[in-house]
């Protein structure tokens, strides 16, 4: 996936795009930085929704809320999902983690894949394109609203960014039903962000090492 790029030199990245859900289109920005820091901003007609992961716990600013007054820690299901995404993003940068277990898979059609077991017990299966060995399908299992939901994301439109192949289109399904479409408009590797943007609003800013 990383081609000839030295992953040790990758500190953070930002991606901008459009998220399509329920017939509406919402601009979004994702920022990711080592170690396991993650922030998503989704712009809607009624305000901005923010999801963050501070390295140990997920938090949420609901649409239109004042970040300093209306933000809240996520419930355990939301926190678990945010931890999974933060850890996976971190893994993509680190290309390895003692806390993540990987096992090879092959389906009945001979398509290769990888099963990833996360520190919180979550599982994510990645199925690869046999010719390019890039991820073409990501499958997760979530527990939402008292029920198990199977999430599948079809990845396509790979483009090379600074020597790295990045999927620019992701089509999401929940239990087989179309849920969303995400299209990246810009992706860039950066030197880093102010760590304060990943923290729960109002919490003390992290001290620099």
Backbone torsions as a table, in degrees:
resi	resn	phi	psi	omega
1	UNK	NA	-38.5	-174.5
2	UNK	-89.4	-1.9	176.8
3	UNK	56.2	-130.4	-177.1
4	UNK	-94.7	3.5	-176.8
5	UNK	-77.1	139.5	177.1
6	UNK	-78.0	110.1	-175.8
7	UNK	-65.6	-24.9	179.0
8	UNK	-63.5	-22.5	-179.4
9	UNK	-84.7	-7.5	-178.9
10	UNK	-87.2	118.4	-178.3
11	UNK	-105.0	-41.1	-174.5
12	UNK	-159.8	164.5	173.3
13	UNK	-148.8	163.2	176.8
14	UNK	-132.1	138.8	174.0
15	UNK	-134.5	137.6	-179.6
16	UNK	-120.0	144.4	178.4
17	UNK	-172.2	-162.5	-178.9
18	UNK	-123.3	129.9	178.0
19	UNK	-107.5	121.5	-179.5
20	UNK	-105.2	123.1	-176.9
21	UNK	-150.8	131.6	177.2
22	UNK	58.5	32.1	179.1
23	UNK	81.7	1.3	179.3
24	UNK	-112.0	159.3	180.0
25	UNK	-120.4	127.0	-175.9
26	UNK	-126.2	123.4	173.6
27	UNK	-66.3	144.6	178.2
28	UNK	-139.8	157.5	174.4
29	UNK	-134.5	131.0	174.9
30	UNK	-118.2	133.1	173.6
31	UNK	-121.7	134.2	-179.4
32	UNK	-134.3	134.7	179.7
33	UNK	-145.5	147.6	173.6
34	UNK	-63.8	148.1	-11.6
35	UNK	-99.4	119.0	175.7
36	UNK	59.0	39.0	174.7
37	UNK	-104.1	132.3	-169.9
38	UNK	-146.9	137.7	177.3
39	UNK	-145.8	131.2	176.7
40	UNK	-121.7	131.7	173.8
41	UNK	-122.0	125.4	-179.9
42	UNK	-119.2	122.1	-177.0
43	UNK	-95.6	125.6	178.5
44	UNK	-124.3	167.8	177.0
45	UNK	-60.1	-20.6	-177.0
46	UNK	-101.9	6.4	179.2
47	UNK	130.6	-177.6	-176.6
48	UNK	-101.8	134.2	172.7
49	UNK	-101.7	134.9	-179.9
50	UNK	-123.1	133.5	170.5
51	UNK	-121.3	135.0	-179.3
52	UNK	-136.2	157.2	173.1
53	UNK	-134.1	121.2	-170.8
54	UNK	-92.4	11.0	-178.1
55	UNK	106.2	-17.1	179.2
56	UNK	-142.6	-18.9	-175.8
57	UNK	-153.9	147.4	-178.7
58	UNK	-95.3	147.1	177.6
59	UNK	-137.1	164.0	-172.9
60	UNK	-141.4	136.4	166.7
61	UNK	-111.9	108.3	-177.4
62	UNK	-61.2	161.8	-178.9
63	UNK	-54.2	125.0	175.6
64	UNK	80.3	-3.2	-177.6
65	UNK	-79.3	154.5	173.0
66	UNK	-72.8	120.1	-176.8
67	UNK	-54.9	-35.7	-176.6
68	UNK	-79.6	-19.9	-176.6
69	UNK	-116.0	-28.5	-172.8
70	UNK	-106.0	0.6	179.4
71	UNK	-74.7	158.1	-177.3
72	UNK	-153.0	154.5	172.7
73	UNK	-69.4	144.8	177.9
74	UNK	-72.7	153.4	173.1
75	UNK	-70.1	175.9	-170.3
76	UNK	-65.5	-30.0	179.4
77	UNK	-74.2	-42.8	177.1
78	UNK	-65.7	-39.7	179.1
79	UNK	-64.1	-41.3	179.3
80	UNK	-62.6	-41.1	178.9
81	UNK	-65.4	-42.6	179.4
82	UNK	-66.1	-39.7	177.5
83	UNK	-61.0	-43.6	179.1
84	UNK	-58.2	-48.9	-177.7
85	UNK	-66.3	-39.4	179.8
86	UNK	-65.7	-43.0	179.6
87	UNK	-65.4	-41.9	-179.2
88	UNK	-65.6	-43.1	176.5
89	UNK	-60.3	-41.5	179.0
90	UNK	-62.3	-39.9	-179.7
91	UNK	-64.0	-39.4	179.7
92	UNK	-62.0	-34.3	178.2
93	UNK	-77.8	-45.5	-174.2
94	UNK	-75.7	-25.4	-173.8
95	UNK	57.7	33.7	177.7
96	UNK	162.8	149.2	178.8
97	UNK	-162.9	134.6	178.2
98	UNK	-66.9	-21.1	-175.3
99	UNK	-91.8	-4.9	-178.6
100	UNK	-112.6	131.1	-180.0
101	UNK	-107.1	134.5	-179.5
102	UNK	-122.4	135.7	177.8
103	UNK	-133.6	139.5	179.7
104	UNK	-71.4	148.7	177.8
105	UNK	-131.1	156.6	170.0
106	UNK	-147.8	127.0	-179.5
107	UNK	-86.8	-178.1	-175.3
108	UNK	-63.2	-24.0	179.8
109	UNK	-89.6	3.1	179.3
110	UNK	84.0	10.3	179.3
111	UNK	-75.9	128.4	-179.4
112	UNK	-76.8	154.0	178.1
113	UNK	-157.2	179.4	179.4
114	UNK	-138.1	130.2	173.0
115	UNK	-97.3	124.5	-179.8
116	UNK	-109.9	122.6	176.8
117	UNK	-104.6	122.8	-174.2
118	UNK	-92.7	165.2	-178.5
119	UNK	-57.3	-31.7	-178.6
120	UNK	-87.7	9.2	179.0
121	UNK	90.5	-6.8	179.1
122	UNK	-66.9	150.7	180.0
123	UNK	-120.8	139.4	173.3
124	UNK	-135.3	126.0	176.3
125	UNK	-102.4	132.0	176.5
126	UNK	-114.3	127.0	176.1
127	UNK	-107.0	135.1	-170.6
128	UNK	-105.9	152.1	170.7
129	UNK	-72.2	119.5	-175.1
130	UNK	-60.1	-24.8	-177.9
131	UNK	-86.1	-44.6	-176.4
132	UNK	-96.3	-19.4	-174.8
133	UNK	62.4	21.0	172.2
134	UNK	-90.8	153.0	-179.1
135	UNK	-66.9	126.7	176.2
136	UNK	-112.2	-15.7	179.2
137	UNK	-150.0	133.9	177.2
138	UNK	-119.4	130.4	-176.9
139	UNK	-126.2	127.0	-179.3
140	UNK	-127.0	159.0	172.7
141	UNK	-120.4	123.9	180.0
142	UNK	-120.5	153.4	174.2
143	UNK	-110.1	109.6	-177.2
144	UNK	-134.0	138.7	175.5
145	UNK	52.4	37.8	176.7
146	UNK	77.7	10.3	-178.2
147	UNK	-137.4	155.9	176.3
148	UNK	-84.8	130.1	178.3
149	UNK	-124.2	132.4	180.0
150	UNK	-97.8	121.9	-178.0
151	UNK	-107.9	129.9	177.7
152	UNK	-124.2	133.2	177.4
153	UNK	-121.9	122.0	177.4
154	UNK	-93.3	120.7	-177.0
155	UNK	-104.9	137.8	-178.6
156	UNK	-157.1	-173.1	179.7
157	UNK	54.5	54.7	177.5
158	UNK	-72.5	137.1	176.3
159	UNK	-134.9	147.3	-179.1
160	UNK	-85.0	122.7	177.6
161	UNK	-119.1	111.9	-179.7
162	UNK	50.0	42.4	177.3
163	UNK	84.9	2.5	-178.9
164	UNK	-115.0	135.3	177.5
165	UNK	-84.1	118.6	-177.5
166	UNK	-120.4	125.7	175.5
167	UNK	-69.7	131.6	-179.0
168	UNK	-106.4	3.0	177.3
169	UNK	-141.8	132.8	178.8
170	UNK	-136.6	120.7	179.4
171	UNK	-108.5	121.2	-174.2
172	UNK	-103.6	140.6	177.3
173	UNK	-127.6	143.4	174.3
174	UNK	-118.2	117.2	-177.1
175	UNK	49.4	40.4	175.3
176	UNK	89.2	-9.6	-178.9
177	UNK	-98.8	135.1	179.0
178	UNK	-58.6	129.2	180.0
179	UNK	-114.4	-46.1	-171.2
180	UNK	-157.2	162.5	173.7
181	UNK	-133.5	132.0	178.7
182	UNK	-121.6	127.7	176.9
183	UNK	-121.7	124.1	176.6
184	UNK	-79.9	136.8	175.6
185	UNK	-107.5	-24.6	179.4
186	UNK	-154.6	139.0	175.7
187	UNK	-138.8	131.6	178.9
188	UNK	-147.1	139.9	171.1
189	UNK	-82.7	136.9	-177.5
190	UNK	-130.8	169.8	-178.0
191	UNK	-78.5	-15.7	179.0
192	UNK	145.5	174.8	178.9
193	UNK	-130.3	165.8	170.7
194	UNK	-66.1	121.2	-176.3
195	UNK	-61.0	-19.4	-178.2
196	UNK	-62.3	-27.8	-176.7
197	UNK	-70.3	-16.3	-180.0
198	UNK	-92.8	-7.5	-175.4
199	UNK	-88.9	156.1	174.9
200	UNK	-58.2	127.6	-177.4
201	UNK	-54.3	134.6	-179.7
202	UNK	92.0	-16.0	178.4
203	UNK	-75.3	154.0	179.5
204	UNK	-59.3	141.9	177.8
205	UNK	-68.9	140.9	178.8
206	UNK	-63.8	140.9	176.7
207	UNK	-80.7	140.4	178.5
208	UNK	-69.7	146.5	177.3
209	UNK	-69.5	NA	NA
